[in-house]
Amino acid sequence: MSKPLPTAARRREVERAALRHAHDHPEWGQARVAAAMTDKGIKVSAAGVRWIWQRHHLETTAKRAAALRKPGAPRLTASQKAALARIAARRGGGPGGDAPLMAREHLLGVAVREFSRKGFARTSIRDIAQAAGIQPGSVYHHFASKEDLFIAAHSTGMREVARAVEAAVATCRDPWDRLEAAFTVHVRHLISGNDLTVWTGASLFLFNSPDMQRQLRAERNRFEAIYRRLIADLTLPHEVDRSLLRLQLLGALNWTRTWYRPGKRGAADIARHLVRVLRAPLAGK
């Protein structure tokens, strides 16, 4: 009977085997790799495989495929080429290629509903997978972690609203009309948009992670730049602090989601009233 390996040696053996499977079978998920390794006498959990892959930036199928394609990588075997072809087909490189994109969008929508219902800290990948009707491992095919999923949902919602706002203001010439158009679209997405855009307005400070806040702020700053340009175009008294005005307006707009009740006024009515209240004292009209 062979003696058990010392702890350090065993860790190296487990790591080498996990990386070898990532290289030889890039489309396999961590659960399948853990089972294959255990069958060969190398006991490891799916979470353990994932931890090793994360350390080597191989935690998603896309990253494992990219590692095989990078310059200087060893010549691919026939089985690796076949695996890469199947991965490409699933991700949009062949018939039915829209399916992965649709699955990703579906996951984002399900995730924000779970985050809204339970909060970020109390929502698990298992919760999201169950709500989406898939296995937890399938979530990791698209997102490396719950944090990545949260950031992706937030960023997608912000970009969607930003594109709509920019398209609306492009149709106006007067600076105040442009601001009203931006307000209208912004409020409309907050009160009657899809799950992503409705949720995005309240998602920034739901946790205590400085790294996540930093990443989310970067996307928010890009969105706020639209309002910075719009407010810069307004003719205002010199004593008006435009940065403070921008932040106050964004706060007022995002708070609409909290107090709004359907039936009386729509997004255009709310935007028109806000611009009217602002314009008279600020522009002297």
Secondary structure by P-SEA (a helix, b strand, c coil): ccccccaaaaaaaaaaaaaaaaaacccccaaaaaaaaaaacccccaaaaaaaaaaaccccaaaaaaaaaccccccccaaaaaaaaaaaaaaccccccaaaaaaaaaaaaaaaaaaaacccccccaaaaaaaacccaaaaaaccccaaaaaaaaaaaaaaaaaaaaaaaaaacccaaaaaaaaaaaaaaaacccccccccccccccccccaaaaaaaaaaaaaaaaaaaaaaaaccccccccaaaaaaaaaaaaaacccccccccccaaaaaaaaaaaaaaccccc
